[in-house]
């Protein structure tokens, strides 16, 4: 049969084909969920099922023959292309599709399967969802770390390139491209550590919890965890199934990290528009009417992606908050798509941002005269007076009058002294000389000794310390990957030992 699909704008309505064998619920929900979830869940379910069958056999809960039969079938399913599986309405979801295909591959009836002995879809879904997110978050972390290293490379290269720093979209003080990038690199280092911590939390196994109350059978959740690369077990079987805090943290960390990156993207939009840095051609699109235009729209896309991450986080929080503290589709199935899509978006976000920054080099950064004309050097001039014992509020008032009277390049010693006298301030020749030098030499900021400041040596020291922070997170990610590789090897060996030649 067909259904009318509402037209967009003034377009005529089109026909959408519906399978006559599917109910309305199957057509508009189960099929949609299946199509989106199968490629993510099916491979992880096959892997988790291998580990479960091995564990059941080792515990003496199924016969060696039954284990070998099911494992041979599961090995066959490993070759499936889940993206090609279609929902036909004969079973409810991805899990039951796996059971149906497993029975066929093993040459037995579904009624002869024991793959779900001492296991529920509840703990299986919770376990494989953690496995999928674990893999995705490792990819996100890889992209973030690569971007961090690119940003640090640019910070080191351009630690001596002075630009105007802004606050509230107004010229504020001189800084350097290196200082700005090192600042963003520190944010990335903190986010990298947060993703590593989240991976530690994600890598706790809920398997063995069954529906939520466990089982009287003598299973070994620890063995399951080891075969699947989980570091720890969740302490409480109810929390293992009902808990969703780890899911909320995925969504909120993605939203946080992308929001920070989007703020840098907005700043880079200005730098590109002002010609301070090169506009990388491969990250631009042309105009359909203006031949001279090359638009760095990737930065606009990054800001939009951050908005989508915020929307995903709001959706996850809403669904989790609307669910009961128990197994509930609100807090599981209905948030899975948001997190999978969100992780993919975060991976693409950092890949795009890092790729763009790798191509950024100075083009026409603001000249010293332009920085001085903007008034950005006046704070340094006030500080120069403070070094000569002038109270800062008095120095602040003096510089305010001077800059309102004209650009710093027009100031003279006589003007400074007369303006100071009007405020009841007496300045010696050294104070006047230092004020004028600070007012017209923005490059002096590169000599600043403050450890966290924009001084050239300070920025390069920051680069070294931040690189060490990224190295620490990289080591944590590598340790997890090695554990997962060892688990894959152990599982393959355990399966091979039971399947036989």
N, C-alpha and C positions, 0 to 999 in steps of 0.2 A: 504494500500500500504506500501512498505518498502523503506527505503533510505539507501544508503551506508554510513557507518560511517568510517572515516579515521582511519587506523590502527596506533597503537603505536609501535615504533621500527619496528621489522620484523614480528609482529603478523599479522595473516590474517584478512581481513576486516570482521566485523560482521554486522548483520542486526538489525535495530531498527524499531520497529513497530510504525506506525503513524496512527492516527484515520482518516479514509477517510472523516469523517464529518467535520473536522476542516480545515480551510484555513491555508495557510502558516503563516500568521501573528498570528492567534490564536495558532497554534501549537508551534511556536518558540518564542512567546512573551507573549501573554495573558495567556496561560496555565501555562507557567513558573512563571510569576508574581503571578498568582492566587495560585499556589501550595506553593509558599514561603510566601505569605502574609496572606492567609486565617486564619491560626491559630492565628496570631497576631491580625488582624483587626476585625474578625467576632464577638468575644465576646464583644469587646469594642463598636462596632457599635450597637449591640443589646442593651447594657446598655444605650448608648447615645440616641438611638431611644425611649426607655422607657421614659427618661427624657423629650425628645422633645414632645412626645404625651401628657404627663402630662401637660407640659407648654401650649401647644396649647389649651387643654381643659380648663385649668384655665383661660386663656385669652379669652375664648368664641369664639375661631376661628374654632373649630370643635365641634360637638355635643357630649354629654356624651356617647351616644350609640356608635358612631364611635370610640371614645376614648377607651371604654371598649372592643370593638371588636379587635382593633389593639393591645391593651395591653395584652389581653388573648393570642393572637398569639405570641407576643414577649416573654411572659412568657414561652410558649411552646418552642420557639427557644433557650431559656436559657439552655435547656437540650441537645442541639445539640453538637456533637463532631466535631468541625470544621476541625480537622486534617483528618477526614474521608470524608469530602466533596470533590467531584471531579469536575473538570472543564469539562463541556460537550459542550461548544460552544453555548449554547442556550441563554446565556446572556453574558455581557461584562466583568464583574469583580465581586469582592466580594460584593460590595454594591448591585448590581442588583440581585445577588444570594440571598442576604438577603430579598429583596423585594419579589422575587418569592416565597421563602419559607414562608415568613410572610403571603402572601395572601393565600397560601395553608393551613397554620396553623390556620388562622382566618376564613377560609371557605368562602372567598370572591374572586372576581377577582382582579387582579393587578390594573385594572382601577378604582377600588373603594377605593384604598389606599390614605390616606392623610399624610402619615408619612414623606413625603418630602415637605410638605407645609412650606413655609418660610425657606427652608433649601436647600443648594446645596451640591453636593458631595465635593465641595471645602472646605467649612467650616467644614463639617462633617469629612472629611479626616484630616484636620488640627487639629481638636479637638481630634479625637480618637488617632491620632499619638502622641499627647502630653500625652494622658492617658497611652498609652502603654509605652512610654519612661519614664514617671513618675514612673510607677511600676518597670521598669528595673533599673532605676537609684537609686531607693531606695534599691534594692538588691545589686547593686554595692557598694553603700555607706555602707550597712551593712557589706559586706565582707571587705571593706577597714578599717572600724572602728575595726572590730575583729582582723584584721592583725595588726593595730596600737597598740592595747592592748597587743597582743602577743609580738610584738617588744619591747614595754615598759617593759613587764615582764622580758624579756631576758636582757634588758639594766640594770634593777635593780639587777637581779641575778648576772650578770657578770661585774658589775661596777669595780671590783677589779682584773680583769684578763687582764694583760698587754700584748699587742701585738705590732708589728711594723706597724705603719701607713705608707702608700705609697703615693707618688705623682709622676706622670709621669712614673709609674710602677717601681720606684726605692725606696729603703728604705729611709724614711724621718725622722720621729720622733716617739718616743713611744706614744702610746695612749692605750685605753682599748676597749675590745669588747663592754662594756656598752656604751662608748662614741660614737662608730660608730653606734650602734643600736639607741641610743637616737637621733642621727643626722637624721637617716632615719625616725624615728618616727615624728620628726618635719616636714619633708617633707610630710609625710602622713597627719599630722594635717592640713597643708595648703591645701592639695588636698581635704581632707574631707570638709573643709569650702567651697572650690570652688564647690564641688558637691552639697552642701546644697544651695549655691547661685543659681546654675543652676536649681535646683528643684524649687526654688522660681520663676525663670523666666519661667520654663516649666509649672508651675501651673497657667497660665493665659489663660482664655477661649477665643477662636476665634468664638465660636458658636453664631449664629445670624447674622454673616456677609454675609451669603448666598454666592453668586458667588464672590462678593467683594464689592457690593454697598448697601448691606442691603435690606430692604423691607419696603413697605408702611404699612404692616400689624402690628398690635399692639402686637408684641411679647415681651417677657421678657427674654433677654439674662442673666440678673442677676439670675433669677430663674433657668435657665438651669445650670449656673455655680455652684450655690449652690447644686443642686441635683447631680452634678458630682464631687463635691469636689474641684473645682477650687477656688483659693483665690481671684483672680482679673479678670477683663475683659481687653482684649487688647483694647487700646484707639481708634485705627483707623481700620475700617473694611477692608481697602485695605491692610494694613500691616498684618492683621490677616490672610489673604489668601496668600499674596505674600511673606511675611517675611520668611527668612530662617536662620537668625543669630543664633537662638537658636539651630538649627540643626548642624550648624558648630561648635558651642561651645561644643556640646556633643562629636563630633568626635575628636576635638582638645584636650579636657580635657582628654579623654581616652588615646590619644596618649601621652600626657605629663605625665600622671600618670604612664603609663606602661613603658615609657622610663626611668623614674627615678628608678622604681623598677627593670628594667633590668640591670641598672648600679650596683645596689646592688647585683643582681644575679651573675654578672661577678666577683665581689669581693668575693662572697661566693664560687664560683668555685675555686678560689685560696686557700681560707681557708680550703676547703675540701681536695684539692690536697696536701696541705702542712701538713695535719693532725692536724691543729689547733683546729678543731671542729669535732664532731662525724658526720659520714655520715649516715643519717637515712636510714635504709634498705628499708623501704616501698616507698621511693622516688628514688629508683635506678633500673637499669636494668642490667642483667648479660651479659657477653660476650659469643658469640657462640663458641669461640675457646679457650679463656684464662680463666681457672677455677677461678683464683684469683680475677678477675675483677668484681667490682660492680660500675657501672657508674651512677653518679647523673645527668642523662640526663634531669631531670625536669628543671634544671637551663638553659640548652640549649633551651628547649621549651619556657621558660619564655622570653628569649631574642628574639626568633622567634616571639612570640606573640606580643611583643612590636613593632617589625618590621611590622607585619600585621596591628596593630593599626595605625601606621604612614601611611601605604598605604591606609587604609580606610579614614583617615583624608584628604589625598591628593585627593582621589576620590571624597569625599564630596565637598571639596573646588572647585575642577574642575567643578563638575556638577552644583553647585550653581553659580559659576562664568560664566558658559556657558549658563545660563538660562536668560530669560527676567525677569524684575521685575514685575511679574504678576504670576498668577497661571500657573505653567509649570511642566511637569512631570520630567524634569531634576532635579528640586530642591525639588521634593516631592517623587513621586513613586520610582524614580531611586536612591534616597539616603536612602530610608527606610531600605532596606535590609542591607546596610552597617552599619547603626546605630544599628539595632537590633542585627546583628551578633557581632558588636563591643562591645555592652553592655554585651552580653553574654560572650564574650572573657574576658572583664575586670573583670567580676564577677569570672570567673574561674581562672584568673591570681592571684587575691588577695587571693582567697581560697587556691590555690596551694602554693603561697609564704608564707602565714601565717601558713599553715600546716607544711611546711618544717621548718620554723624558730622555731616553737613550739617544734621541736624535736632536735634542735641544742644545744649541750652542749660542753664545752671545752673538748678537748681530749689531745692534746700535743701542747699547745700554745708555742710560741718561748721562750726559756729560757732567763734569763737575760744576760747570756754570748753571746747568739746568737744575741740578740738585740744590745748589745754593739759592737760586731764584725761587724755588718752591718753599723756602723757609725751613727746610728739614734740618738745617745745621744749628738752629737757634738753641736747642737744648744743650748741645755740646758747648756752645758759647757761654751759656749760663753756668754750666759745670766748670768751665775755665775760670770764671769769676769766683765760684765757690772755693776753688783750690787756693785762691788768694785771700780767703777769709771773709768774703762778702756773703752775708746771709742769703740763702737760696731764694727766699721770697723776694728780697730786694733785687737779686740778679734776674729773677723771672720777670719782675715788673719792668726792669730796664730793657731787657731784650724784647719784651712785648711792645714797648714804645718804639724801639728802634725798627723792628720789622714792620710795624704799622706805618712808619714814616718813609720806608723805602727798602729796596732789596739789599741784602747784606753786602753785595759788591759795591754799593754806593757809600757805605759807612766809612767815616774817617775817625782818627783819634780824637780830633776836636769835637766831632759830633757825639762820640761816646762819652767824653768827659762832661760836656754841657748837659746832656740828657741825664747822666748820673747825678750831676749836681742838682738838677731839678727835683730828684728823688731823695736828696739828702745823702747821697753816696759819694765817697771820695775814692778815686781809683789811682793807683800808682801806674807808672809807665809799663811795668811788666804785666800788670793785670789787663791793661788796655791792649797790649801787644798780643797776649794769649787769647783774649776774646776775639780780636779780629782774625787771628790765624784759624781759630776753631770755626769761625763763621764762614770762611771762604775756602776751607780745605776739607771737603767731605772725605777725602781719601785717608785722613788721619784715623778714621774708624778702623782701618785695617791694622793699626798698631795697638788697638785696645787689648789690654792684658787679661781682662776678666775671662775666666775659664769657659763660661757659657755664652760669651758674647761673640760679636762678629769679627773680632780680630783674626787676621789670616792664620796665624799660628794656632789660635784657639780653635778655629773651625776645623783645622786639620787634626788637632788632637781629639775633637769631638768625633770626627769621622772614624778614627781608630777605636775609640771606646764603643761607639755604636756598632761598628763592624764586629767587635767581640761579642756584643749582645746577640747579634744575628747568628753568629757562629754557634752560640750556646743553644739557640732554638733549633738550628739546623741539625745539631748533634742529637737533640731529642727526637726530631722527626726521623732521622736515620735509624736510631735505635728501635723505633716503632716499626719501621719498614723491615728491618732485619728480623724482628720478632714475627712479623706476619709471614715473611719468607720461610722462616723455620717451621712455623705452624703449617703452611702449605705443604712443605716437604714431609712433615710428620704425618699429616692426614693422607697424603698420596701413598706413603709407605704402608700405613695401616690399612687402607683400602686394598692395595695390591696384595698384601699378605692374606686377606680374606677372600678376595676374588679368585686368586690363583692364576695359573697360566691360561 
